[in-house]
Structure formats: structure tokens, C-alpha cells
Amino acid sequence: MKKATIQLETLTCPSCVLKIENATKAVSGVDGDSVKIMFNSSKLKFDFDDEKTSVEEVEKAISALGFQVKKSQVK
């Protein structure tokens, strides 16, 4: 499992957080229990299996909702 942090555009409402959280959990290979969004810093952290998915797939899911991904980091 790898850990990823995605910097999002400034989050303005709790329902936005919920949409992003659900979209991230829906990506196959993402550990749903690890998905965490820090509202104040507009960061999304999660663990994923790099043999099943990539951080780019999660970025696509977030972008499809209309949110901008500023940068991402994988450890």
C-alpha cells in the first residue's frame, strides 16, 4: 500500500468534502477506511494499492466532480 496526499482547491462547504470523500472511496484499490480530508488545509489523504489503481485515477474522479487538483504526492 502507498500513501497519497492531494492538495485540492480551497474547500468551501462540508457537502463538497463528502462528495470528494465518496468519489475517492469509490475508486477500486483505495482503502476506504484510510480516506481523510482536512477541511481547513484542503488536503485529501488516503492509502491505495498501486497494483490496482493510481493517484491519477483518484485525481480524475475528483476532477469529474468539478474540483481542481493543485498537486499530489505519493509516498
mmCIF file of the N, C-alpha and C atoms, coordinates in Angstrom:
data_MODEL
# 
_entry.id   MODEL 
# 
loop_
_atom_site.group_PDB 
_atom_site.id 
_atom_site.type_symbol 
_atom_site.label_atom_id 
_atom_site.label_alt_id 
_atom_site.label_comp_id 
_atom_site.label_asym_id 
_atom_site.label_entity_id 
_atom_site.label_seq_id 
_atom_site.pdbx_PDB_ins_code 
_atom_site.Cartn_x 
_atom_site.Cartn_y 
_atom_site.Cartn_z 
_atom_site.occupancy 
_atom_site.B_iso_or_equiv 
_atom_site.pdbx_formal_charge 
_atom_site.auth_seq_id 
_atom_site.auth_comp_id 
_atom_site.auth_asym_id 
_atom_site.auth_atom_id 
_atom_site.pdbx_PDB_model_num 
ATOM 1   N N  . MET A 1 1  ? 0.845   -1.197 0.000   1.00 0.00 ? 1  MET A N  1 
ATOM 2   C CA . MET A 1 1  ? 0.000   0.000  0.000   1.00 0.00 ? 1  MET A CA 1 
ATOM 3   C C  . MET A 1 1  ? 0.879   1.246  0.000   1.00 0.00 ? 1  MET A C  1 
ATOM 4   N N  . LYS A 1 2  ? 0.459   2.218  -0.778  1.00 0.00 ? 2  LYS A N  1 
ATOM 5   C CA . LYS A 1 2  ? 1.146   3.506  -0.806  1.00 0.00 ? 2  LYS A CA 1 
ATOM 6   C C  . LYS A 1 2  ? 0.230   4.551  -0.200  1.00 0.00 ? 2  LYS A C  1 
ATOM 7   N N  . LYS A 1 3  ? 0.835   5.625  0.302   1.00 0.00 ? 3  LYS A N  1 
ATOM 8   C CA . LYS A 1 3  ? 0.070   6.731  0.872   1.00 0.00 ? 3  LYS A CA 1 
ATOM 9   C C  . LYS A 1 3  ? 0.128   7.908  -0.083  1.00 0.00 ? 3  LYS A C  1 
ATOM 10  N N  . ALA A 1 4  ? -1.000  8.572  -0.252  1.00 0.00 ? 4  ALA A N  1 
ATOM 11  C CA . ALA A 1 4  ? -1.049  9.731  -1.141  1.00 0.00 ? 4  ALA A CA 1 
ATOM 12  C C  . ALA A 1 4  ? -1.653  10.919 -0.411  1.00 0.00 ? 4  ALA A C  1 
ATOM 13  N N  . THR A 1 5  ? -1.173  12.094 -0.782  1.00 0.00 ? 5  THR A N  1 
ATOM 14  C CA . THR A 1 5  ? -1.742  13.348 -0.308  1.00 0.00 ? 5  THR A CA 1 
ATOM 15  C C  . THR A 1 5  ? -2.033  14.198 -1.536  1.00 0.00 ? 5  THR A C  1 
ATOM 16  N N  . ILE A 1 6  ? -3.249  14.674 -1.634  1.00 0.00 ? 6  ILE A N  1 
ATOM 17  C CA . ILE A 1 6  ? -3.643  15.517 -2.755  1.00 0.00 ? 6  ILE A CA 1 
ATOM 18  C C  . ILE A 1 6  ? -4.041  16.885 -2.216  1.00 0.00 ? 6  ILE A C  1 
ATOM 19  N N  . GLN A 1 7  ? -3.421  17.923 -2.757  1.00 0.00 ? 7  GLN A N  1 
ATOM 20  C CA . GLN A 1 7  ? -3.793  19.298 -2.413  1.00 0.00 ? 7  GLN A CA 1 
ATOM 21  C C  . GLN A 1 7  ? -4.916  19.722 -3.350  1.00 0.00 ? 7  GLN A C  1 
ATOM 22  N N  . LEU A 1 8  ? -6.051  20.080 -2.767  1.00 0.00 ? 8  LEU A N  1 
ATOM 23  C CA . LEU A 1 8  ? -7.219  20.479 -3.547  1.00 0.00 ? 8  LEU A CA 1 
ATOM 24  C C  . LEU A 1 8  ? -7.361  21.992 -3.558  1.00 0.00 ? 8  LEU A C  1 
ATOM 25  N N  . GLU A 1 9  ? -8.264  22.473 -4.434  1.00 0.00 ? 9  GLU A N  1 
ATOM 26  C CA . GLU A 1 9  ? -8.608  23.887 -4.366  1.00 0.00 ? 9  GLU A CA 1 
ATOM 27  C C  . GLU A 1 9  ? -9.268  24.122 -3.005  1.00 0.00 ? 9  GLU A C  1 
ATOM 28  N N  . THR A 1 10 ? -9.372  25.363 -2.581  1.00 0.00 ? 10 THR A N  1 
ATOM 29  C CA . THR A 1 10 ? -9.942  25.675 -1.273  1.00 0.00 ? 10 THR A CA 1 
ATOM 30  C C  . THR A 1 10 ? -11.357 25.113 -1.167  1.00 0.00 ? 10 THR A C  1 
ATOM 31  N N  . LEU A 1 11 ? -11.580 24.329 -0.143  1.00 0.00 ? 11 LEU A N  1 
ATOM 32  C CA . LEU A 1 11 ? -12.905 23.732 0.073   1.00 0.00 ? 11 LEU A CA 1 
ATOM 33  C C  . LEU A 1 11 ? -13.779 24.732 0.827   1.00 0.00 ? 11 LEU A C  1 
ATOM 34  N N  . THR A 1 12 ? -15.024 24.859 0.374   1.00 0.00 ? 12 THR A N  1 
ATOM 35  C CA . THR A 1 12 ? -15.891 25.886 0.952   1.00 0.00 ? 12 THR A CA 1 
ATOM 36  C C  . THR A 1 12 ? -17.080 25.340 1.734   1.00 0.00 ? 12 THR A C  1 
ATOM 37  N N  . CYS A 1 13 ? -17.408 24.069 1.547   1.00 0.00 ? 13 CYS A N  1 
ATOM 38  C CA . CYS A 1 13 ? -18.577 23.557 2.260   1.00 0.00 ? 13 CYS A CA 1 
ATOM 39  C C  . CYS A 1 13 ? -18.419 22.080 2.617   1.00 0.00 ? 13 CYS A C  1 
ATOM 40  N N  . PRO A 1 14 ? -19.059 21.674 3.704   1.00 0.00 ? 14 PRO A N  1 
ATOM 41  C CA . PRO A 1 14 ? -18.978 20.268 4.133   1.00 0.00 ? 14 PRO A CA 1 
ATOM 42  C C  . PRO A 1 14 ? -19.517 19.283 3.097   1.00 0.00 ? 14 PRO A C  1 
ATOM 43  N N  . SER A 1 15 ? -20.507 19.692 2.298   1.00 0.00 ? 15 SER A N  1 
ATOM 44  C CA . SER A 1 15 ? -21.041 18.759 1.301   1.00 0.00 ? 15 SER A CA 1 
ATOM 45  C C  . SER A 1 15 ? -20.014 18.491 0.203   1.00 0.00 ? 15 SER A C  1 
ATOM 46  N N  . CYS A 1 16 ? -19.141 19.479 -0.071  1.00 0.00 ? 16 CYS A N  1 
ATOM 47  C CA . CYS A 1 16 ? -18.051 19.273 -1.039  1.00 0.00 ? 16 CYS A CA 1 
ATOM 48  C C  . CYS A 1 16 ? -17.114 18.184 -0.518  1.00 0.00 ? 16 CYS A C  1 
ATOM 49  N N  . VAL A 1 17 ? -16.817 18.264 0.758   1.00 0.00 ? 17 VAL A N  1 
ATOM 50  C CA . VAL A 1 17 ? -15.932 17.281 1.395   1.00 0.00 ? 17 VAL A CA 1 
ATOM 51  C C  . VAL A 1 17 ? -16.525 15.889 1.247   1.00 0.00 ? 17 VAL A C  1 
ATOM 52  N N  . LEU A 1 18 ? -17.811 15.768 1.501   1.00 0.00 ? 18 LEU A N  1 
ATOM 53  C CA . LEU A 1 18 ? -18.493 14.478 1.424   1.00 0.00 ? 18 LEU A CA 1 
ATOM 54  C C  . LEU A 1 18 ? -18.460 13.922 0.000   1.00 0.00 ? 18 LEU A C  1 
ATOM 55  N N  . LYS A 1 19 ? -18.677 14.778 -0.994  1.00 0.00 ? 19 LYS A N  1 
ATOM 56  C CA . LYS A 1 19 ? -18.645 14.340 -2.401  1.00 0.00 ? 19 LYS A CA 1 
ATOM 57  C C  . LYS A 1 19 ? -17.257 13.806 -2.767  1.00 0.00 ? 19 LYS A C  1 
ATOM 58  N N  . ILE A 1 20 ? -16.224 14.551 -2.375  1.00 0.00 ? 20 ILE A N  1 
ATOM 59  C CA . ILE A 1 20 ? -14.851 14.151 -2.700  1.00 0.00 ? 20 ILE A CA 1 
ATOM 60  C C  . ILE A 1 20 ? -14.503 12.846 -1.977  1.00 0.00 ? 20 ILE A C  1 
ATOM 61  N N  . GLU A 1 21 ? -14.909 12.754 -0.708  1.00 0.00 ? 21 GLU A N  1 
ATOM 62  C CA . GLU A 1 21 ? -14.652 11.551 0.088   1.00 0.00 ? 21 GLU A CA 1 
ATOM 63  C C  . GLU A 1 21 ? -15.294 10.330 -0.557  1.00 0.00 ? 21 GLU A C  1 
ATOM 64  N N  . ASN A 1 22 ? -16.546 10.446 -0.953  1.00 0.00 ? 22 ASN A N  1 
ATOM 65  C CA . ASN A 1 22 ? -17.262 9.326  -1.561  1.00 0.00 ? 22 ASN A CA 1 
ATOM 66  C C  . ASN A 1 22 ? -16.666 8.943  -2.912  1.00 0.00 ? 22 ASN A C  1 
ATOM 67  N N  . ALA A 1 23 ? -16.264 9.945  -3.709  1.00 0.00 ? 23 ALA A N  1 
ATOM 68  C CA . ALA A 1 23 ? -15.660 9.664  -5.017  1.00 0.00 ? 23 ALA A CA 1 
ATOM 69  C C  . ALA A 1 23 ? -14.330 8.938  -4.848  1.00 0.00 ? 23 ALA A C  1 
ATOM 70  N N  . THR A 1 24 ? -13.564 9.337  -3.834  1.00 0.00 ? 24 THR A N  1 
ATOM 71  C CA . THR A 1 24 ? -12.269 8.694  -3.578  1.00 0.00 ? 24 THR A CA 1 
ATOM 72  C C  . THR A 1 24 ? -12.466 7.249  -3.139  1.00 0.00 ? 24 THR A C  1 
ATOM 73  N N  . LYS A 1 25 ? -13.420 7.034  -2.237  1.00 0.00 ? 25 LYS A N  1 
ATOM 74  C CA . LYS A 1 25 ? -13.692 5.679  -1.745  1.00 0.00 ? 25 LYS A CA 1 
ATOM 75  C C  . LYS A 1 25 ? -14.209 4.762  -2.858  1.00 0.00 ? 25 LYS A C  1 
ATOM 76  N N  . ALA A 1 26 ? -14.844 5.350  -3.876  1.00 0.00 ? 26 ALA A N  1 
ATOM 77  C CA . ALA A 1 26 ? -15.419 4.562  -4.963  1.00 0.00 ? 26 ALA A CA 1 
ATOM 78  C C  . ALA A 1 26 ? -14.365 4.050  -5.942  1.00 0.00 ? 26 ALA A C  1 
ATOM 79  N N  . VAL A 1 27 ? -13.154 4.621  -5.897  1.00 0.00 ? 27 VAL A N  1 
ATOM 80  C CA . VAL A 1 27 ? -12.095 4.177  -6.805  1.00 0.00 ? 27 VAL A CA 1 
ATOM 81  C C  . VAL A 1 27 ? -11.571 2.829  -6.315  1.00 0.00 ? 27 VAL A C  1 
ATOM 82  N N  . SER A 1 28 ? -11.604 1.838  -7.202  1.00 0.00 ? 28 SER A N  1 
ATOM 83  C CA . SER A 1 28 ? -11.139 0.500  -6.855  1.00 0.00 ? 28 SER A CA 1 
ATOM 84  C C  . SER A 1 28 ? -9.649  0.537  -6.512  1.00 0.00 ? 28 SER A C  1 
ATOM 85  N N  . GLY A 1 29 ? -9.286  -0.068 -5.374  1.00 0.00 ? 29 GLY A N  1 
ATOM 86  C CA . GLY A 1 29 ? -7.888  -0.089 -4.962  1.00 0.00 ? 29 GLY A CA 1 
ATOM 87  C C  . GLY A 1 29 ? -7.587  0.904  -3.853  1.00 0.00 ? 29 GLY A C  1 
ATOM 88  N N  . VAL A 1 30 ? -8.528  1.815  -3.584  1.00 0.00 ? 30 VAL A N  1 
ATOM 89  C CA . VAL A 1 30 ? -8.357  2.780  -2.490  1.00 0.00 ? 30 VAL A CA 1 
ATOM 90  C C  . VAL A 1 30 ? -8.880  2.157  -1.208  1.00 0.00 ? 30 VAL A C  1 
ATOM 91  N N  . ASP A 1 31 ? -8.104  2.268  -0.135  1.00 0.00 ? 31 ASP A N  1 
ATOM 92  C CA . ASP A 1 31 ? -8.533  1.783  1.175   1.00 0.00 ? 31 ASP A CA 1 
ATOM 93  C C  . ASP A 1 31 ? -9.519  2.802  1.747   1.00 0.00 ? 31 ASP A C  1 
ATOM 94  N N  . GLY A 1 32 ? -10.800 2.473  1.694   1.00 0.00 ? 32 GLY A N  1 
ATOM 95  C CA . GLY A 1 32 ? -11.851 3.394  2.129   1.00 0.00 ? 32 GLY A CA 1 
ATOM 96  C C  . GLY A 1 32 ? -11.706 3.883  3.555   1.00 0.00 ? 32 GLY A C  1 
ATOM 97  N N  . ASP A 1 33 ? -11.198 3.026  4.430   1.00 0.00 ? 33 ASP A N  1 
ATOM 98  C CA . ASP A 1 33 ? -11.041 3.410  5.833   1.00 0.00 ? 33 ASP A CA 1 
ATOM 99  C C  . ASP A 1 33 ? -9.946  4.450  6.034   1.00 0.00 ? 33 ASP A C  1 
ATOM 100 N N  . SER A 1 34 ? -9.041  4.574  5.059   1.00 0.00 ? 34 SER A N  1 
ATOM 101 C CA . SER A 1 34 ? -7.913  5.489  5.210   1.00 0.00 ? 34 SER A CA 1 
ATOM 102 C C  . SER A 1 34 ? -8.206  6.889  4.661   1.00 0.00 ? 34 SER A C  1 
ATOM 103 N N  . VAL A 1 35 ? -9.326  7.048  3.958   1.00 0.00 ? 35 VAL A N  1 
ATOM 104 C CA . VAL A 1 35 ? -9.635  8.331  3.311   1.00 0.00 ? 35 VAL A CA 1 
ATOM 105 C C  . VAL A 1 35 ? -9.937  9.381  4.372   1.00 0.00 ? 35 VAL A C  1 
ATOM 106 N N  . LYS A 1 36 ? -9.182  10.482 4.314   1.00 0.00 ? 36 LYS A N  1 
ATOM 107 C CA . LYS A 1 36 ? -9.352  11.547 5.293   1.00 0.00 ? 36 LYS A CA 1 
ATOM 108 C C  . LYS A 1 36 ? -9.163  12.892 4.591   1.00 0.00 ? 36 LYS A C  1 
ATOM 109 N N  . ILE A 1 37 ? -10.095 13.803 4.813   1.00 0.00 ? 37 ILE A N  1 
ATOM 110 C CA . ILE A 1 37 ? -9.995  15.134 4.226   1.00 0.00 ? 37 ILE A CA 1 
ATOM 111 C C  . ILE A 1 37 ? -9.832  16.150 5.344   1.00 0.00 ? 37 ILE A C  1 
ATOM 112 N N  . MET A 1 38 ? -8.795  16.977 5.209   1.00 0.00 ? 38 MET A N  1 
ATOM 113 C CA . MET A 1 38 ? -8.580  18.062 6.155   1.00 0.00 ? 38 MET A CA 1 
ATOM 114 C C  . MET A 1 38 ? -9.214  19.306 5.545   1.00 0.00 ? 38 MET A C  1 
ATOM 115 N N  . PHE A 1 39 ? -10.368 19.697 6.081   1.00 0.00 ? 39 PHE A N  1 
ATOM 116 C CA . PHE A 1 39 ? -11.147 20.791 5.512   1.00 0.00 ? 39 PHE A CA 1 
ATOM 117 C C  . PHE A 1 39 ? -10.357 22.107 5.502   1.00 0.00 ? 39 PHE A C  1 
ATOM 118 N N  . ASN A 1 40 ? -9.708  22.438 6.628   1.00 0.00 ? 40 ASN A N  1 
ATOM 119 C CA . ASN A 1 40 ? -9.013  23.728 6.749   1.00 0.00 ? 40 ASN A CA 1 
ATOM 120 C C  . ASN A 1 40 ? -7.831  23.867 5.797   1.00 0.00 ? 40 ASN A C  1 
ATOM 121 N N  . SER A 1 41 ? -7.122  22.781 5.553   1.00 0.00 ? 41 SER A N  1 
ATOM 122 C CA . SER A 1 41 ? -5.959  22.856 4.659   1.00 0.00 ? 41 SER A CA 1 
ATOM 123 C C  . SER A 1 41 ? -6.288  22.367 3.233   1.00 0.00 ? 41 SER A C  1 
ATOM 124 N N  . SER A 1 42 ? -7.520  21.926 3.025   1.00 0.00 ? 42 SER A N  1 
ATOM 125 C CA . SER A 1 42 ? -7.983  21.426 1.713   1.00 0.00 ? 42 SER A CA 1 
ATOM 126 C C  . SER A 1 42 ? -7.095  20.313 1.184   1.00 0.00 ? 42 SER A C  1 
ATOM 127 N N  . LYS A 1 43 ? -6.765  19.360 2.075   1.00 0.00 ? 43 LYS A N  1 
ATOM 128 C CA . LYS A 1 43 ? -5.936  18.227 1.674   1.00 0.00 ? 43 LYS A CA 1 
ATOM 129 C C  . LYS A 1 43 ? -6.714  16.930 1.845   1.00 0.00 ? 43 LYS A C  1 
ATOM 130 N N  . LEU A 1 44 ? -6.449  16.013 0.921   1.00 0.00 ? 44 LEU A N  1 
ATOM 131 C CA . LEU A 1 44 ? -7.039  14.681 0.956   1.00 0.00 ? 44 LEU A CA 1 
ATOM 132 C C  . LEU A 1 44 ? -5.906  13.688 1.145   1.00 0.00 ? 44 LEU A C  1 
ATOM 133 N N  . LYS A 1 45 ? -6.035  12.818 2.144   1.00 0.00 ? 45 LYS A N  1 
ATOM 134 C CA . LYS A 1 45 ? -5.032  11.779 2.369   1.00 0.00 ? 45 LYS A CA 1 
ATOM 135 C C  . LYS A 1 45 ? -5.717  10.424 2.294   1.00 0.00 ? 45 LYS A C  1 
ATOM 136 N N  . PHE A 1 46 ? -5.018  9.459  1.689   1.00 0.00 ? 46 PHE A N  1 
ATOM 137 C CA . PHE A 1 46 ? -5.578  8.110  1.586   1.00 0.00 ? 46 PHE A CA 1 
ATOM 138 C C  . PHE A 1 46 ? -4.473  7.117  1.259   1.00 0.00 ? 46 PHE A C  1 
ATOM 139 N N  . ASP A 1 47 ? -4.756  5.844  1.525   1.00 0.00 ? 47 ASP A N  1 
ATOM 140 C CA . ASP A 1 47 ? -3.853  4.756  1.161   1.00 0.00 ? 47 ASP A CA 1 
ATOM 141 C C  . ASP A 1 47 ? -4.457  4.039  -0.038  1.00 0.00 ? 47 ASP A C  1 
ATOM 142 N N  . PHE A 1 48 ? -3.592  3.544  -0.920  1.00 0.00 ? 48 PHE A N  1 
ATOM 143 C CA . PHE A 1 48 ? -4.105  2.817  -2.082  1.00 0.00 ? 48 PHE A CA 1 
ATOM 144 C C  . PHE A 1 48 ? -3.129  1.723  -2.499  1.00 0.00 ? 48 PHE A C  1 
ATOM 145 N N  . ASP A 1 49 ? -3.675  0.726  -3.190  1.00 0.00 ? 49 ASP A N  1 
ATOM 146 C CA . ASP A 1 49 ? -2.889  -0.377 -3.719  1.00 0.00 ? 49 ASP A CA 1 
ATOM 147 C C  . ASP A 1 49 ? -2.435  0.023  -5.122  1.00 0.00 ? 49 ASP A C  1 
ATOM 148 N N  . ASP A 1 50 ? -1.137  0.256  -5.287  1.00 0.00 ? 50 ASP A N  1 
ATOM 149 C CA . ASP A 1 50 ? -0.650  0.754  -6.582  1.00 0.00 ? 50 ASP A CA 1 
ATOM 150 C C  . ASP A 1 50 ? -0.677  -0.295 -7.692  1.00 0.00 ? 50 ASP A C  1 
ATOM 151 N N  . GLU A 1 51 ? -1.043  -1.525 -7.353  1.00 0.00 ? 51 GLU A N  1 
ATOM 152 C CA . GLU A 1 51 ? -1.211  -2.538 -8.393  1.00 0.00 ? 51 GLU A CA 1 
ATOM 153 C C  . GLU A 1 51 ? -2.633  -2.507 -8.956  1.00 0.00 ? 51 GLU A C  1 
ATOM 154 N N  . LYS A 1 52 ? -3.553  -1.872 -8.231  1.00 0.00 ? 52 LYS A N  1 
ATOM 155 C CA . LYS A 1 52 ? -4.951  -1.816 -8.656  1.00 0.00 ? 52 LYS A CA 1 
ATOM 156 C C  . LYS A 1 52 ? -5.347  -0.454 -9.203  1.00 0.00 ? 52 LYS A C  1 
ATOM 157 N N  . THR A 1 53 ? -4.723  0.604  -8.715  1.00 0.00 ? 53 THR A N  1 
ATOM 158 C CA . THR A 1 53 ? -5.091  1.951  -9.151  1.00 0.00 ? 53 THR A CA 1 
ATOM 159 C C  . THR A 1 53 ? -3.900  2.876  -9.007  1.00 0.00 ? 53 THR A C  1 
ATOM 160 N N  . SER A 1 54 ? -4.096  4.112  -9.395  1.00 0.00 ? 54 SER A N  1 
ATOM 161 C CA . SER A 1 54 ? -3.035  5.115  -9.287  1.00 0.00 ? 54 SER A CA 1 
ATOM 162 C C  . SER A 1 54 ? -3.625  6.400  -8.725  1.00 0.00 ? 54 SER A C  1 
ATOM 163 N N  . VAL A 1 55 ? -2.770  7.275  -8.283  1.00 0.00 ? 55 VAL A N  1 
ATOM 164 C CA . VAL A 1 55 ? -3.230  8.553  -7.745  1.00 0.00 ? 55 VAL A CA 1 
ATOM 165 C C  . VAL A 1 55 ? -3.924  9.359  -8.856  1.00 0.00 ? 55 VAL A C  1 
ATOM 166 N N  . GLU A 1 56 ? -3.513  9.120  -10.093 1.00 0.00 ? 56 GLU A N  1 
ATOM 167 C CA . GLU A 1 56 ? -4.141  9.811  -11.229 1.00 0.00 ? 56 GLU A CA 1 
ATOM 168 C C  . GLU A 1 56 ? -5.618  9.442  -11.361 1.00 0.00 ? 56 GLU A C  1 
ATOM 169 N N  . GLU A 1 57 ? -5.947  8.176  -11.063 1.00 0.00 ? 57 GLU A N  1 
ATOM 170 C CA . GLU A 1 57 ? -7.350  7.748  -11.141 1.00 0.00 ? 57 GLU A CA 1 
ATOM 171 C C  . GLU A 1 57 ? -8.198  8.506  -10.119 1.00 0.00 ? 57 GLU A C  1 
ATOM 172 N N  . VAL A 1 58 ? -7.648  8.706  -8.931  1.00 0.00 ? 58 VAL A N  1 
ATOM 173 C CA . VAL A 1 58 ? -8.369  9.454  -7.893  1.00 0.00 ? 58 VAL A CA 1 
ATOM 174 C C  . VAL A 1 58 ? -8.503  10.917 -8.324  1.00 0.00 ? 58 VAL A C  1 
ATOM 175 N N  . GLU A 1 59 ? -7.433  11.468 -8.903  1.00 0.00 ? 59 GLU A N  1 
ATOM 176 C CA . GLU A 1 59 ? -7.487  12.850 -9.404  1.00 0.00 ? 59 GLU A CA 1 
ATOM 177 C C  . GLU A 1 59 ? -8.593  13.004 -10.446 1.00 0.00 ? 59 GLU A C  1 
ATOM 178 N N  . LYS A 1 60 ? -8.710  12.014 -11.341 1.00 0.00 ? 60 LYS A N  1 
ATOM 179 C CA . LYS A 1 60 ? -9.756  12.057 -12.377 1.00 0.00 ? 60 LYS A CA 1 
ATOM 180 C C  . LYS A 1 60 ? -11.146 12.048 -11.745 1.00 0.00 ? 60 LYS A C  1 
ATOM 181 N N  . ALA A 1 61 ? -11.324 11.215 -10.720 1.00 0.00 ? 61 ALA A N  1 
ATOM 182 C CA . ALA A 1 61 ? -12.624 11.123 -10.046 1.00 0.00 ? 61 ALA A CA 1 
ATOM 183 C C  . ALA A 1 61 ? -12.986 12.456 -9.394  1.00 0.00 ? 61 ALA A C  1 
ATOM 184 N N  . ILE A 1 62 ? -11.994 13.122 -8.811  1.00 0.00 ? 62 ILE A N  1 
ATOM 185 C CA . ILE A 1 62 ? -12.230 14.418 -8.158  1.00 0.00 ? 62 ILE A CA 1 
ATOM 186 C C  . ILE A 1 62 ? -12.503 15.492 -9.214  1.00 0.00 ? 62 ILE A C  1 
ATOM 187 N N  . SER A 1 63 ? -11.709 15.488 -10.288 1.00 0.00 ? 63 SER A N  1 
ATOM 188 C CA . SER A 1 63 ? -11.896 16.465 -11.368 1.00 0.00 ? 63 SER A CA 1 
ATOM 189 C C  . SER A 1 63 ? -13.264 16.310 -12.026 1.00 0.00 ? 63 SER A C  1 
ATOM 190 N N  . ALA A 1 64 ? -13.740 15.069 -12.128 1.00 0.00 ? 64 ALA A N  1 
ATOM 191 C CA . ALA A 1 64 ? -15.055 14.805 -12.731 1.00 0.00 ? 64 ALA A CA 1 
ATOM 192 C C  . ALA A 1 64 ? -16.178 15.460 -11.930 1.00 0.00 ? 64 ALA A C  1 
ATOM 193 N N  . LEU A 1 65 ? -15.943 15.690 -10.642 1.00 0.00 ? 65 LEU A N  1 
ATOM 194 C CA . LEU A 1 65 ? -16.940 16.363 -9.801  1.00 0.00 ? 65 LEU A CA 1 
ATOM 195 C C  . LEU A 1 65 ? -16.881 17.882 -9.963  1.00 0.00 ? 65 LEU A C  1 
ATOM 196 N N  . GLY A 1 66 ? -15.834 18.359 -10.644 1.00 0.00 ? 66 GLY A N  1 
ATOM 197 C CA . GLY A 1 66 ? -15.705 19.799 -10.848 1.00 0.00 ? 66 GLY A CA 1 
ATOM 198 C C  . GLY A 1 66 ? -14.739 20.477 -9.889  1.00 0.00 ? 66 GLY A C  1 
ATOM 199 N N  . PHE A 1 67 ? -13.963 19.686 -9.158  1.00 0.00 ? 67 PHE A N  1 
ATOM 200 C CA . PHE A 1 67 ? -12.989 20.258 -8.223  1.00 0.00 ? 67 PHE A CA 1 
ATOM 201 C C  . PHE A 1 67 ? -11.597 20.219 -8.837  1.00 0.00 ? 67 PHE A C  1 
ATOM 202 N N  . GLN A 1 68 ? -10.814 21.228 -8.525  1.00 0.00 ? 68 GLN A N  1 
ATOM 203 C CA . GLN A 1 68 ? -9.467  21.329 -9.092  1.00 0.00 ? 68 GLN A CA 1 
ATOM 204 C C  . GLN A 1 68 ? -8.453  20.676 -8.162  1.00 0.00 ? 68 GLN A C  1 
ATOM 205 N N  . VAL A 1 69 ? -7.598  19.833 -8.750  1.00 0.00 ? 69 VAL A N  1 
ATOM 206 C CA . VAL A 1 69 ? -6.484  19.219 -8.015  1.00 0.00 ? 69 VAL A CA 1 
ATOM 207 C C  . VAL A 1 69 ? -5.254  20.089 -8.267  1.00 0.00 ? 69 VAL A C  1 
ATOM 208 N N  . LYS A 1 70 ? -4.658  20.613 -7.201  1.00 0.00 ? 70 LYS A N  1 
ATOM 209 C CA . LYS A 1 70 ? -3.498  21.502 -7.375  1.00 0.00 ? 70 LYS A CA 1 
ATOM 210 C C  . LYS A 1 70 ? -2.216  20.698 -7.500  1.00 0.00 ? 70 LYS A C  1 
ATOM 211 N N  . LYS A 1 71 ? -2.006  19.741 -6.605  1.00 0.00 ? 71 LYS A N  1 
ATOM 212 C CA . LYS A 1 71 ? -0.817  18.874 -6.709  1.00 0.00 ? 71 LYS A CA 1 
ATOM 213 C C  . LYS A 1 71 ? -1.047  17.632 -5.878  1.00 0.00 ? 71 LYS A C  1 
ATOM 214 N N  . SER A 1 72 ? -0.254  16.607 -6.151  1.00 0.00 ? 72 SER A N  1 
ATOM 215 C CA . SER A 1 72 ? -0.369  15.372 -5.392  1.00 0.00 ? 72 SER A CA 1 
ATOM 216 C C  . SER A 1 72 ? 1.014   14.823 -5.093  1.00 0.00 ? 72 SER A C  1 
ATOM 217 N N  . GLN A 1 73 ? 1.058   14.045 -4.035  1.00 0.00 ? 73 GLN A N  1 
ATOM 218 C CA . GLN A 1 73 ? 2.321   13.483 -3.569  1.00 0.00 ? 73 GLN A CA 1 
ATOM 219 C C  . GLN A 1 73 ? 2.059   12.046 -3.144  1.00 0.00 ? 73 GLN A C  1 
ATOM 220 N N  . VAL A 1 74 ? 2.958   11.142 -3.554  1.00 0.00 ? 74 VAL A N  1 
ATOM 221 C CA . VAL A 1 74 ? 2.819   9.722  -3.191  1.00 0.00 ? 74 VAL A CA 1 
ATOM 222 C C  . VAL A 1 74 ? 4.049   9.294  -2.427  1.00 0.00 ? 74 VAL A C  1 
ATOM 223 N N  . LYS A 1 75 ? 3.822   8.560  -1.334  1.00 0.00 ? 75 LYS A N  1 
ATOM 224 C CA . LYS A 1 75 ? 4.947   8.049  -0.548  1.00 0.00 ? 75 LYS A CA 1 
ATOM 225 C C  . LYS A 1 75 ? 4.898   6.543  -0.518  1.00 0.00 ? 75 LYS A C  1 
# 
